[in-house]
């Protein structure tokens, strides 16, 4: 494509935006609003995943050792425990250490545990972390089969609930994002449709004097792309400001809740916003042109 053609297409696309500034502004506003909603749902999904990941990391399996085993025998079971393929790590804790932890948990009421040192009812144990929370049940069964293991405490119900919540949140966000993308395509296509309806005679004349479909189509596609890029840029800065405000407000009231900073995911947001903006703008323009080019 020659340079003067590129210049012409860009000039025509930009000129069309300013010539129909009201509709262009409306289309850009709709794209911005849709991207803000898409970004908000995505950020909610990312933060929910972060919370669930934090809960998942705390959802440990505890392996209690048979009371008849000495400390050395109990510690020797570590090699068998970490040999279970689902196990990521195993931390050994004596029953004396477990009792001390109980006292710390009781705080000022720890006096009720005084005197248990000599007849400690607790057991030596291993705290287990898994590679994948999906393998909780399978790992528990494998650990129970090890000789010397008296009991395994594995909250598979919690792990199942975490998986369910994560799947539901992901599915809902994916569906909403798809719906919003389709709405954006519909709006931008209608906007370009009105623009081309106003210029239908111009298009017909260009076709009659030999202009190709591509020559007629490109300025409109460029117009849609520019509107999409402008909407994505505006949405990005608004999303950043809103997210930082919401996170700051949340941290001031729920300081223990983990969150993802905007800087950590800005690359993903950039790709999503500009990818969707360009796609919606370009596709929204392209799908509207077909009937007007039948001259």
C-alpha positions in Angstrom: 0.0 0.0 0.0 1.4 3.4 -1.0 2.2 6.0 1.5 -0.3 8.6 0.2 -3.0 5.9 0.4 -2.2 5.4 4.1 -2.2 9.1 4.7 -5.6 9.4 2.9 -7.1 6.6 4.9 -6.0 8.0 8.2 -7.1 11.5 7.3 -10.5 10.2 6.2 -10.9 8.2 9.4 -10.0 11.0 11.7 -12.1 13.5 9.7 -15.1 11.2 10.0 -14.7 11.1 13.8 -14.8 14.9 14.0 -17.5 15.3 11.4 -19.8 13.0 13.5 -18.4 13.9 16.9 -21.6 13.3 18.8 -21.9 9.7 17.6 -18.2 9.2 17.9 -18.3 10.4 21.5 -21.3 8.2 22.2 -19.5 5.2 20.8 -16.3 5.9 22.7 -18.3 6.4 25.9 -20.1 3.1 25.5 -16.8 1.3 24.8 -15.3 3.0 27.9 -18.2 1.9 30.1 -18.2 -1.6 28.8 -14.4 -1.9 29.3 -14.7 -0.5 32.8 -17.3 -3.2 33.6 -15.2 -5.9 32.0 -12.1 -4.6 33.9 -14.0 -4.4 37.2 -15.3 -8.0 36.9 -11.8 -9.2 35.9 -10.3 -7.4 38.9 -12.9 -8.9 41.2 -12.0 -12.3 39.8 -8.3 -11.7 40.3 -8.8 -10.6 43.9 -11.2 -13.4 44.7 -8.6 -15.8 43.3 -5.9 -14.2 45.5 -8.1 -14.6 48.6 -8.8 -18.2 47.7 -5.1 -18.8 47.1 -4.4 -17.4 50.6 -7.1 -19.7 52.1 -5.7 -22.6 50.1 -2.2 -22.0 51.5 -3.7 -22.2 55.0 -5.7 -25.3 54.2 -3.1 -27.8 55.4 -3.3 -31.5 56.1 -2.2 -32.6 59.6 -0.8 -36.1 60.0 -0.9 -37.4 63.6 1.7 -40.1 64.5 0.9 -43.2 66.6 1.4 -42.6 70.3 3.6 -45.7 70.5 6.2 -44.1 68.3 9.2 -42.3 69.9 10.2 -38.9 68.7 13.0 -40.3 66.5 10.6 -42.9 65.0 8.0 -40.2 64.3 10.6 -38.0 62.7 11.8 -40.9 60.5 8.4 -41.1 58.9 9.1 -37.8 57.1 10.8 -39.5 54.2 7.8 -41.7 53.5 5.4 -38.7 53.8 7.3 -36.5 51.4 7.5 -39.5 49.0 3.8 -39.1 48.4 3.6 -37.4 45.0 0.9 -35.0 46.0 2.9 -33.7 49.0 4.9 -30.5 48.5 6.4 -30.1 52.0 6.1 -31.6 55.5 7.0 -29.9 58.7 7.4 -32.0 61.8 6.1 -30.8 65.2 6.6 -32.6 68.5 3.7 -32.9 70.9 5.5 -30.5 73.3 5.7 -27.9 70.6 2.0 -28.4 69.8 1.2 -27.9 73.5 3.2 -24.6 73.5 1.3 -23.4 70.5 -2.0 -24.2 72.2 -1.0 -22.1 75.2 -0.2 -19.2 72.9 -3.6 -19.6 71.2 -5.3 -19.4 74.6 -3.4 -16.2 75.5 -4.4 -15.0 79.0 -6.4 -18.2 79.6 -3.4 -20.5 79.0 -3.2 -21.2 82.7 -5.9 -23.9 82.3 -3.4 -25.9 80.4 -0.8 -25.8 83.1 0.2 -29.3 84.4 -0.3 -31.0 81.0 3.4 -31.2 80.3 3.8 -34.5 82.2 0.7 -36.2 80.7 0.6 -34.4 77.4 -2.5 -35.7 75.5 -1.3 -34.4 72.1 0.6 -36.3 69.5 3.6 -35.7 67.3 2.5 -34.5 63.9 3.4 -33.4 60.5 1.9 -30.3 58.8 1.5 -31.1 55.1 1.2 -28.7 52.1 0.1 -30.1 48.8 1.2 -29.2 45.2 -2.5 -29.0 44.2 -5.5 -28.5 46.4 -7.5 -30.7 44.0 -5.5 -33.7 45.3 -6.6 -33.3 49.0 -8.6 -36.5 49.2 -6.1 -38.6 47.3 -3.2 -37.3 49.4 -5.2 -38.0 52.6 -5.8 -41.6 51.5 -2.1 -42.2 50.6 -1.0 -40.7 54.0 -3.4 -42.8 56.0 -1.8 -45.9 54.4 1.6 -45.2 55.9 2.5 -47.4 58.8 2.8 -45.3 62.0 0.2 -42.7 61.0 -2.6 -42.8 63.5 -4.9 -40.2 61.9 -5.1 -37.7 59.1 -7.0 -34.4 59.4 -7.8 -33.2 55.9 -10.6 -30.7 55.4 -11.5 -31.9 51.9 -14.9 -30.1 52.2 -13.1 -26.8 52.5 -10.8 -27.6 49.5 -13.9 -28.6 47.5 -15.7 -25.4 48.4 -12.6 -23.3 47.4 -12.5 -25.1 44.0 -16.3 -24.6 43.5 -16.1 -20.9 44.4 -13.2 -20.3 42.1 -14.8 -22.1 39.2 -18.1 -20.2 39.7 -16.4 -16.8 39.9 -14.3 -17.5 36.8 -17.3 -18.7 34.8 -19.5 -15.7 35.8 -16.8 -13.2 34.9 -16.1 -14.9 31.6 -19.8 -14.8 30.6 -20.2 -11.2 31.7 -17.1 -10.2 29.8 -18.3 -11.9 26.7 -21.7 -10.3 26.9 -20.2 -6.8 27.4 -17.9 -7.4 24.4 -20.9 -8.3 22.2 -22.8 -5.2 23.4 -19.8 -3.0 22.6 -19.6 -4.5 19.1 -23.3 -3.9 18.6 -23.1 -0.3 19.7 -20.0 0.6 17.6 -21.5 -1.2 14.6 -24.7 0.9 14.9 -22.7 4.0 15.3 -20.7 3.3 12.1 -24.0 2.2 10.5 -25.4 5.7 11.0 -22.3 7.3 9.7 -22.3 5.3 6.6 -26.0 5.8 6.1 -25.3 9.6 6.0 -22.6 9.0 3.5 -24.3 6.3 1.4 -24.4 8.5 -1.7 -20.7 9.3 -1.4 -20.0 5.5 -1.1 -22.2 4.8 -4.1 -20.4 7.4 -6.2 -17.0 6.0 -5.2 -18.1 2.6 -6.2 -19.5 3.8 -9.5 -16.2 5.5 -10.5 -14.3 2.3 -9.7 -13.3 2.4 -6.1 -12.7 -1.1 -4.7 -14.5 -2.4 -1.6 -11.2 -2.3 0.3 -10.6 1.4 -0.6 -14.1 2.3 0.7 -13.9 0.1 3.7 -10.5 1.0 5.2 -11.4 4.6 6.4 -14.4 3.3 8.3 -12.4 0.5 9.9 -9.7 3.1 10.9 -12.5 5.2 12.4 -13.7 2.3 14.5 -10.2 1.4 15.5 -9.4 4.9 16.7 -12.7 5.1 18.6 -11.8 1.8 20.2 -8.3 2.9 21.2 -9.6 6.2 22.6 -12.2 4.4 24.7 -9.6 1.9 25.9 -7.2 4.7 26.9 -9.9 6.5 28.9 -11.1 3.3 30.5 -7.6 2.4 31.5 -7.0 5.6 33.5 -10.5 5.5 35.0 -10.1 1.9 36.0 -6.7 2.7 37.6 -8.2 5.6 39.6 -11.3 3.7 40.7 -9.3 0.5 41.7 -6.8 2.4 43.7 -9.5 4.2 45.6 -11.5 1.0 46.2 -8.4 -0.9 47.4 -7.4 2.0 49.7 -10.8 2.1 51.2 -10.9 -1.7 51.6 -7.5 -1.8 53.3 -8.5 0.8 55.8 -11.5 -1.3 56.9 -10.3 -4.9 56.2 -6.6 -4.8 56.7 -6.2 -8.6 56.8 -7.7 -9.2 53.4 -5.0 -9.8 50.7 -5.3 -7.8 47.5 -3.5 -7.5 44.1 -2.0 -4.1 43.3 -2.9 -2.5 40.0 0.8 -2.4 39.0 1.0 -6.2 39.3 -1.7 -6.8 36.7 -1.4 -3.6 34.5 0.1 -5.7 31.7 -2.9 -8.0 31.6 -5.3 -4.9 31.8 -3.5 -3.2 29.0 -3.7 -6.2 26.7 -7.4 -6.8 27.6 -8.4 -3.1 27.2 -6.5 -2.4 24.0 -7.2 -5.8 22.5 -10.9 -5.5 23.1 -11.0 -1.9 22.1 -9.2 -2.5 18.8 -11.3 -5.7 18.2 -14.6 -4.1 19.0 -13.8 -0.9 17.0 -12.5 -2.8 14.0 -15.0 -5.6 14.0 -17.9 -3.3 14.8 -17.0 -1.2 11.7 -16.2 -4.1 9.4 -19.4 -6.1 10.0 -21.6 -3.0 9.2 -20.0 -2.3 5.8 -21.2 -5.3 3.8 -24.7 -4.1 2.8 -23.5 -0.6 1.9 -20.9 -1.9 -0.5 -23.5 -3.8 -2.6 -23.8 -1.1 -5.2 
